[in-house]
Amino acid sequence: MKYVSMVDHYDGSTLEEQVNGWIVENQDILSEIMDIEYTQIGNTYLATITYQEKE
């Protein structure tokens, strides 16, 4: 498994768009997306994608 994280320091409104963009850009190497977790700590929004690469 591998992980990638993305951060938004304002209102989190672009985070889902960033996640979807990353998935589209990397679809040729992705075998499976295991999980996408969104977390908020104050005004910091974090998305962590757990995935497996193709062999």
ABEGO torsion letter per residue (X at the ends): XBBBBBBBABAGAAAAAAAAAAAAAAAAABABBABBBBBBBEABBBBBBBBBBBX
